[in-house]
Amino acid sequence: MAYPHAHPRETRVLSKYFGETDAIGIDGWIERGGYKGVEKALSTPPDDIIQVVKDAGLRGRGGAGFPAGLKWSFMPKNGDRPNYLACNADESEPGTFKDREIMRWTPHQLIEGCIISSYAIRAQHAYIYIRGEFVDVVRILNGAVVEAYERGYLGKNILGSGYDLDLTIHLGAGAYIAGEETGLLNSLEGRRAEPRIKPPFPAQRGAFGMPTTVNNVETLAAVPHIVLNGAAWYRQWGTEKSPGTKLFSCCGHLQRPGNYEVPLDFNLKELVFDLCGGPPDGRELLALIPGGSSVPIMTLDEIDCDVSYEGIEAAGSLLGSGGLIAMDDSTCIVHAVRKMVDFYAHESCGQCTNCREGTSWLAKILKRIERGQGRDEDIPLLLDISANMAGKTICPLSDSAAVPVVSSIQKFEHEYMAHIRENRCTAVR
Amino acid sequence: MAEQSATVNLTIDGAPISVPKGATILEAAERAAIVIPRYCYHPGLSAPAVCRMCLVEVEGAPKPLPSCVQQVQEGMVVHTDSADARKSRRAAVEFLLVNHPLDCPICDAAGQCELQDYAFETGQLRTRNVEAKAVLGRDKVTPEIMYFADRCILCTRCVRFMDEIAEEPVLQVIQRGHKGYIDTMTDDLFEHPFSMNIVDVCPVGALVNEDVLFKPRAWDLDQTASICPGCSQGCNVSVGTKENQILRAKPRFNPEVNSYWMCDHGRRVVISWGAGDRLEVPLVREGDRLVPCDWSRALDALAAALSSAAGEARAIVSAGASNESLFILRKLMEQIGFAGGHFRVPRGAAHELKGFPKLQLRAERVANARGAELLGYSQSEDIYGSVRDHTGALFVLEDPLEDAPADFADRRSPFIYIGSHLSPAVRTADLVLPSPSFAEMEGTFTNFEGRVQRFVQALRPPGVARPLWLTGSALLARLGAGVAVRTAGAAFAELSGEFAEFAGMSYQTLGVHGAIAPGAKSSAAAVS
């Protein structure tokens, strides 16, 4: 089975073997040059690995874009407590499905990344926290872990280096908030996935109270390539502040939805119109969410920018997780935003007042507007509720729920007003 | 290694203050008498910083910070009442009210509800919410506690009490987000000897004791500082009374004894104390009848009994009697010679509060056994046996003698009873003096470790019942054997002057948290 929509303009580093079933097993992976990165890493001092990842400028691919090497350098080096690595494979951001493909097609790529990263941060136990809904992916990953143990890439004295590492796959139970790193740690410990107050940061007190680094799947999958080929090689792509390549999960009203890997200086508009083929025939692109539902909505005239962290931010949104959602002119923005806010209301862990009550309140108001019972004063009310939700809670879920509301009102207020004043939807059916 | 000079200087609302390093902004503010509104924070529990009510503005911080967890830093400038801080607070209250039913008129917490208080304080007279409120229903969580999920603001104080203090984490937030509610993980109700503390910590009317449900309004209750008579722990309580009845008992903070907590048994004891048909007037024997009389005739009868008694006096006392009454009784007996007094100690199963192990529901289910001991009375398994061969004067203080054998007092003369109930054995007394219950008078108890603690009168005693320290000392003065004390404090001063075990103590030195009797210290040292 070939991968659905490979495109010649892609730069396939992480996704090179997507669609090749032979690459899933460990033999096929080794034939394709797999585990060379591990071999090289284990003969290198851990701090040198941290340095090369720092030099490469690899930024966290989970959404926040925090420099991975810097994060690793916060881990205690000679502590009397065990260090842990937690791989965030919860991939819960709506519109994002890149980690799933990495694990499905190249599970050993991730395991390699886990081994090297654990070695660099001096962890002897790594966890992959994966969302429980990924049933088939879990099966593949479990098989890969068994293979890696059998071949001596995991367990005691890996490749004779004296380094020990155990890797545990832990299944989530279906909560968006378990993708927030401290919520993930609580869930890993068997608690409710409620985000923790920071500080202390995970590097000080993480899983089971021990220093922990939490990295996204895509971040870890990039590590073997960087270790093997060097920082300069990785920096041939992208910008100064956003080096390398990134997977974009493109979905919604597109001719060719799917995962596309492009350098971080790729043009967003070209990604949408060239690689993904633009909206279906006869449709106009109305709006675009470039980085998962937690980032501001963009209009068509805003998307002529590069896809770097700073490029998209300058254009008024955020790169986020790279979950690109395209909406054409058949979309009712009020409805789309309401569905997103419903999602956040459903997924709010509920510990913080502003988020628990704010998300459901926003959802109720949007539902009422959609039903044609909106009032003019609902617009300022929505904005004020959003303002009261943003920046006032333990984790950013509250902010995330406010983002689509605020950005859609800023950019599509006429759609709201059509619902409110004329009981009419502007979507072209 | 304690850090030296570990003090941090900061400014809160323009007032410069110094607090120990590691203090939170909220704690620091309290030292400057600034109360930052809060719901999830409770001084006896961990702070999850989830209610977002205590957000304050800190100069230089990009967003408002939760003062309950944010530690103070040198030079910090905090504003608890700036426009930003007020807006944060208004927002939190508004959010909490989105789904909170405004059923204050039928809510037990009305009048003592922190949500109500802050809703008034933030002055939101009209709601901007026109949506239907969520309805989550209600259910019992223990056989005696009802949970109103609609009122719950999910502060999780109850969850944390069971987790951190009871160390039996039976309560949990079930579901999530706006559908969240508090429940056990099983379908069963839970039972725990300290379960009612979850009602106390609830900042709203979500957890309510069924025995007081819909009975008193908070503002109708008078609150009186008292000591729980339920066991030898001596928990500090606040007794809630209305129309001369005790309706509830809530723990009163004492870090040395019970922190913010008390057991369920104690609450039941306080509420039921002094129930039944009470003695209201003195009774003197006329032939085979006891006839009511006034206090002057009763004291004449007591004086006559003392002067005519042959041999020394013995006593059966209740270890629930106050130090002051036990002291005056001893003084009265000494007029004819103190041949000993005995008390019994009812027992029950002990329960420790694991998260605050100083506090136990103690096996000794009586408040003042230690005090009775220090005043020269002895514990006895068989109080009736202790007077079997005694033929002289017999005093009984506050033990109701309900299980006394029929011939119990036949050979004792005179038999003087001071107490509150008229049992068959008491009917054989020569003189009956009515005395108030602990809630109807002032006094002190000495707890298991020798801590002397004051309790204050909360109720009117029935009829003309008066404490023995008052009536007894009046008689002693008449006999030229002491001074007539007018207050419990004066009685205690007399006591501490005469008993080395209490030397140097007075109501002034007891303070708010009580003090260990010197005699208890030395005997504890002797034991160890």
Interface residues (C-beta under 8 A of the other chain):
Chain A: A175 I177 R192 I197 A345 H346 E347 S348 C349 G350 Q351 C352 T353 N354 R356 E357 G358 T359 S360 W361 K364 I365 R368 L381 N388 G391 K392 T393 I394
Chain B: P48 A49 V50 C51 R52 M53 L55 P62 K63 P64 P66 V69 K87 S88 A91 A92 E94 F95 L96 V98 N99 R128 N129 E131 A132 A134 I153 L154 T156 Q172 V173 Q175 R176 G177 H178 K179 G180
